Amino acid sequence: MPPSRYVVAGNPVAHSRSPFIHAAFAAQTGEPLVYERLLCPLDAFAATVRAFARDGGSGCNVTIPFKLEACALAERLTARAELAGACNTLRFDDDGWHGDNTDGAGLVRDIEKNAGVELRGLRVLLIGAGGAAAGALGALMASGAREVVVANRGVERARSLVERHRHGLGDTAGAAVAAASLDACGAGFDVVVNATSSSVSGAPVPVGARVLARGALAVDMMYGAPAAPFLAWARANGAVARDGLGMLVEQAAESFFFWRGVAPETRPVLDALRASLASP
């Protein structure tokens, strides 16, 4: 049997380190697969992914800006993808496409396991209300955090995201959750997560330094050059800065399990990824 084929679908996608990660997972577990990048035109995401599936593809990861659109392609959704209204993982089953969202689980696992910050009892600020934030909010609310505030330039979008999660999670919501505008989101958060694409577009950090508690953990869901401005801002204001590489590896492990039913070890892959990026 030929190896199963997977891709990361997005625009842009040339920078993605997902092929490195999944190749390492495959080598570690012995799973027969190949994993590549798939650039999707901004107006032809669905057509491009459907063509890949028809050509024998087994599934894909979905990155910006298509996570919301990907949900509409799946006949079935996991509970966390349905709650988020966004998918970052599609599996092309014989009886229809199955969608998942592994972003939130990956983010929380990276914060708690790799960064060593237990979220229970902490105050968390989630900046943004798009597909990335939608994937993260449910897991943050279920993490044991005391409070999660979703801050967005358009506060109505943040309110809609918060209300959907309140309704979807009900009594299991865990953390108190609220929506706010960027300039009135509060101060002194223990963990600040940037789920916007502000760095990609060259925009300044969308919140003031007052949102950071002393020694706060500041996480950008991006990595590499796109994350650099936020990380520099965080360090300049006394925070512990963390990029999205750990989250990328952890959510990839969730996707790998969703596709293959095998859970890979993430720590050696994250270490190898950071070493590869540090090499000249």
VMD Tcl script that draws the C-alpha trace (Angstrom):
set ca {
  {0.00 0.00 0.00}
  {1.31 3.49 -0.82}
  {1.72 5.87 2.12}
  {-1.25 8.03 3.09}
  {-1.05 11.64 1.94}
  {-1.70 14.69 4.12}
  {-1.12 18.42 3.64}
  {-1.30 21.71 5.45}
  {-3.69 23.91 3.46}
  {-3.53 27.68 3.76}
  {-2.41 30.99 2.31}
  {0.41 31.73 2.98}
  {1.79 28.27 3.65}
  {5.42 28.25 2.48}
  {6.63 29.09 5.99}
  {4.79 26.19 7.65}
  {6.86 23.79 9.74}
  {4.07 21.20 9.82}
  {5.79 18.96 7.22}
  {8.87 18.76 9.47}
  {6.71 17.88 12.48}
  {4.62 15.19 10.81}
  {7.65 13.64 9.13}
  {9.19 13.33 12.60}
  {5.99 11.83 14.01}
  {5.87 9.33 11.14}
  {9.50 8.29 11.66}
  {8.93 7.95 15.40}
  {5.75 5.86 15.13}
  {6.40 3.97 11.89}
  {3.15 5.27 10.38}
  {3.33 5.23 6.53}
  {2.49 8.76 5.44}
  {3.78 11.76 3.51}
  {2.92 15.32 4.45}
  {3.32 18.40 2.24}
  {2.17 22.01 1.86}
  {-0.87 23.00 -0.24}
  {-1.22 26.66 -1.20}
  {-4.91 27.51 -1.65}
  {-6.05 30.59 -3.59}
  {-7.98 32.92 -1.31}
  {-11.12 32.43 -3.40}
  {-10.74 28.69 -4.02}
  {-10.01 26.95 -0.73}
  {-12.87 24.44 -0.99}
  {-12.15 23.58 -4.63}
  {-8.43 23.10 -3.93}
  {-8.97 20.82 -0.94}
  {-11.65 18.80 -2.74}
  {-9.25 18.27 -5.66}
  {-6.58 17.03 -3.23}
  {-9.07 14.57 -1.70}
  {-10.15 13.31 -5.13}
  {-6.49 12.74 -5.98}
  {-6.14 10.34 -3.07}
  {-5.46 12.62 -0.11}
  {-6.34 11.26 3.32}
  {-6.70 14.51 5.25}
  {-5.33 17.98 5.88}
  {-4.50 20.57 8.44}
  {-6.01 23.98 7.80}
  {-4.27 27.23 8.64}
  {-5.04 30.92 8.13}
  {-7.30 32.22 6.75}
  {-9.49 29.16 6.12}
  {-10.33 27.65 9.54}
  {-13.87 29.02 9.57}
  {-14.48 27.97 5.97}
  {-13.18 24.48 6.64}
  {-16.06 23.75 9.02}
  {-18.56 24.02 6.18}
  {-16.76 21.23 4.28}
  {-17.15 18.61 7.02}
  {-20.21 16.37 7.22}
  {-19.34 15.57 10.85}
  {-17.63 17.66 13.51}
  {-16.07 16.78 16.84}
  {-17.64 18.55 19.82}
  {-14.73 20.97 20.09}
  {-14.84 21.86 16.39}
  {-18.59 22.41 16.58}
  {-18.15 24.64 19.62}
  {-15.39 26.64 17.95}
  {-17.18 26.94 14.62}
  {-13.73 26.46 13.11}
  {-11.67 23.46 11.93}
  {-7.93 23.08 11.67}
  {-8.06 19.36 10.84}
  {-10.04 17.44 8.21}
  {-10.10 13.67 7.71}
  {-11.47 12.34 4.43}
  {-13.41 9.27 5.59}
  {-15.21 6.96 3.17}
  {-18.55 7.95 4.70}
  {-17.86 11.70 4.59}
  {-15.39 14.29 5.81}
  {-14.81 14.58 9.56}
  {-13.60 17.87 11.06}
  {-11.77 18.59 14.31}
  {-10.14 21.55 16.02}
  {-6.95 20.71 17.87}
  {-5.74 24.28 18.48}
  {-7.12 24.71 21.98}
  {-5.83 21.39 23.25}
  {-2.43 22.16 21.72}
  {-2.28 25.63 23.28}
  {-3.22 24.48 26.78}
  {-0.87 21.50 26.63}
  {2.02 23.73 25.55}
  {1.36 26.28 28.29}
  {1.05 23.67 31.02}
  {3.46 20.93 29.92}
  {6.16 22.77 27.97}
  {6.07 26.25 29.57}
  {5.30 24.81 33.02}
  {2.46 27.24 33.83}
  {-0.62 25.62 35.35}
  {-3.69 27.58 34.28}
  {-5.86 26.64 37.22}
  {-6.84 29.76 39.15}
  {-5.20 32.20 36.72}
  {-6.61 35.15 34.79}
  {-6.23 34.78 31.01}
  {-6.59 37.38 28.25}
  {-7.29 36.04 24.76}
  {-6.69 38.72 22.10}
  {-8.74 38.26 18.95}
  {-12.07 36.66 18.05}
  {-11.34 34.98 14.70}
  {-10.74 31.36 13.84}
  {-7.60 31.00 15.97}
  {-9.30 32.44 19.06}
  {-12.39 30.34 18.44}
  {-10.28 27.20 18.51}
  {-8.56 28.21 21.74}
  {-11.40 29.53 23.88}
  {-13.13 26.28 24.83}
  {-9.93 24.65 26.04}
  {-8.93 27.76 28.01}
  {-12.35 27.84 29.70}
  {-12.05 24.15 30.61}
  {-8.48 24.46 31.88}
  {-9.37 25.55 35.41}
  {-8.52 29.19 34.74}
  {-10.39 31.55 37.05}
  {-11.28 34.05 34.33}
  {-10.91 34.30 30.55}
  {-11.48 37.64 28.80}
  {-11.80 37.74 25.00}
  {-10.71 41.13 23.67}
  {-11.30 42.21 20.09}
  {-11.39 45.42 18.08}
  {-14.99 44.61 17.15}
  {-16.44 43.80 20.56}
  {-19.65 42.35 19.11}
  {-17.66 39.58 17.47}
  {-16.03 38.82 20.82}
  {-19.45 38.76 22.52}
  {-20.79 36.37 19.91}
  {-17.84 34.01 20.45}
  {-18.25 34.16 24.23}
  {-22.02 33.58 24.13}
  {-21.63 30.59 21.81}
  {-19.20 29.02 24.26}
  {-21.36 29.81 27.29}
  {-24.33 28.17 25.61}
  {-22.34 25.24 24.28}
  {-20.50 24.41 27.50}
  {-23.28 25.25 29.97}
  {-22.47 24.19 33.53}
  {-19.19 22.64 32.38}
  {-17.81 26.04 31.30}
  {-15.47 26.28 34.27}
  {-13.88 29.73 34.04}
  {-15.81 32.96 34.19}
  {-15.71 34.36 30.66}
  {-16.32 37.86 29.32}
  {-15.93 39.89 26.13}
  {-14.30 43.31 25.92}
  {-12.90 45.85 23.53}
  {-9.14 46.08 23.12}
  {-8.91 49.37 25.01}
  {-11.13 48.28 27.90}
  {-10.18 44.67 28.53}
  {-8.73 45.09 32.01}
  {-5.27 44.78 33.51}
  {-2.98 42.41 35.33}
  {-3.56 39.12 33.50}
  {-1.38 36.14 34.38}
  {-1.45 34.77 30.82}
  {-1.95 36.79 27.63}
  {-2.50 34.94 24.35}
  {-2.27 36.77 21.04}
  {-4.61 35.03 18.59}
  {-4.63 37.87 16.07}
  {-2.65 38.19 12.86}
  {-1.51 41.70 13.78}
  {2.17 40.82 13.52}
  {1.70 39.32 10.06}
  {0.19 42.56 8.76}
  {2.80 44.72 10.46}
  {0.28 46.25 12.87}
  {1.37 47.17 16.39}
  {0.50 45.03 19.41}
  {-3.22 45.71 19.86}
  {-3.26 46.09 23.66}
  {-1.33 48.15 26.20}
  {1.29 46.84 28.62}
  {-1.14 47.22 31.54}
  {-2.71 43.88 30.55}
  {0.44 42.11 31.79}
  {0.75 41.12 35.43}
  {4.27 41.05 36.85}
  {6.03 38.04 35.31}
  {3.06 37.18 33.11}
  {3.33 34.57 30.37}
  {2.70 36.14 26.95}
  {2.06 33.66 24.14}
  {1.80 34.44 20.44}
  {0.03 31.72 18.49}
  {2.32 32.58 15.54}
  {6.01 31.67 15.38}
  {9.07 32.90 13.54}
  {9.13 36.42 12.10}
  {5.36 36.99 12.45}
  {5.58 36.48 16.23}
  {8.69 38.63 16.75}
  {7.00 42.02 17.39}
  {4.64 40.63 20.05}
  {7.43 38.69 21.74}
  {9.70 41.76 21.79}
  {6.86 43.83 23.28}
  {6.24 41.21 25.95}
  {9.89 41.01 26.98}
  {10.23 44.80 27.03}
  {7.36 44.93 29.49}
  {8.65 42.29 31.89}
  {6.70 39.27 30.65}
  {7.91 35.77 29.82}
  {7.52 35.57 26.03}
  {6.63 32.34 24.23}
  {6.02 31.76 20.55}
  {3.60 29.30 19.00}
  {6.04 26.52 18.12}
  {5.13 24.44 21.13}
  {1.45 24.86 20.42}
  {2.10 23.93 16.79}
  {3.73 20.65 17.79}
  {1.11 19.81 20.42}
  {-1.86 20.51 18.15}
  {-0.12 18.54 15.39}
  {0.10 15.55 17.73}
  {-3.66 15.83 18.30}
  {-4.22 15.91 14.53}
  {-1.90 12.94 14.03}
  {-3.94 10.95 16.56}
  {-7.19 12.03 14.87}
  {-5.89 10.70 11.55}
  {-3.89 7.65 12.61}
  {-5.09 6.63 16.09}
  {-1.50 6.84 17.35}
  {-0.23 9.40 19.89}
  {3.35 10.53 19.17}
  {5.83 11.90 21.70}
  {6.03 15.68 21.32}
  {9.04 16.77 23.39}
  {11.78 15.36 21.11}
  {10.02 16.79 18.05}
  {9.73 20.25 19.61}
  {13.41 20.15 20.62}
  {14.43 19.10 17.10}
  {12.27 21.78 15.55}
  {13.75 24.55 17.67}
  {17.26 23.26 16.92}
  {16.54 23.25 13.19}
  {15.30 26.83 13.27}
  {18.34 27.94 15.29}
  {20.76 26.43 12.76}
  {22.32 28.84 10.25}
}
mol new
graphics top color blue
foreach p $ca { graphics top sphere $p radius 0.5 }
foreach p [lrange $ca 0 end-1] q [lrange $ca 1 end] { graphics top cylinder $p $q radius 0.2 }
display resetview
